[in-house]
Each structure stands twice: as structure tokens, then as C-alpha cells.
Amino acid sequence: MKLLLLAILFSSFAFSKITVISKYHKLSTITQQELASLYLKKSNTLNGIKVIPVDSKDKKLFQEFYRKLIKKNPKQLHAYWIKEIYRGDKQPPKKLSPKVLKKVMKNKTPIVSYVKNPKTGKILLTIK
């Protein structure tokens, strides 16, 4: 019985979904490639609109998002940002708590973020 419960628990983590959201009305959809480019700061626009990517302060969600989307573990991601910061090119996206994210998304600022529960804004993409 314990083994069955463990299997169910781990399968729920394996198939968990991360939802990419924005309240900015001019953004309707985004591809995984566009999203990866946005979060690695290789691009800062979507459909001609300058967009600000925001990371989650939830450590598990943050790691899962980058593992699924960018295919980098925390050490690889840290090395990427150290290199970019050293060059003086880019800074990583800011990290906000879900509570602060809700407040910020009420503004008309074109922000894109990711959550487990998509009640905060309009769904742009779901990453499985």
C-alpha cells in the first residue's frame, strides 16, 4: 500500500503543469522557444511588445520551470548568469513572491511569469 501511495505521489510530480501567465491584454500566446529566449534575456520582446520576465521565489517551482523549459539544472543556470553578468550584458529576471506578483500584475506593465495555479492572469502557455 505504501509503495502504491509513493508511486502516485511521484507520478503527480512528474506530470505537474506550469502555467505561463500575463495580464497584459496585448499578449495572447507564446511558444516555448520564445519563452526560453525571453527568460535567458536573449530577447526582450514578444510580437513587438517589450516584455519583462519575472521569476518565482518558490525554489521548487523555479527549478522545475528552468529544468523543463531551458533544460538546465540550478548549477548550469547559475553558471550561465555569472557569465552574462561578468560580460556586463544581462541580469537575471527578478524573483517575486506570488503575493507581490499579483500586485504587480494589476498594473498595465507587460509582465510574463509562471505559476502552478493560473488564477493570477491570462494563460499564455502550459508547460508539462
Disulfide bonds with the S-S distance in Angstrom:
none
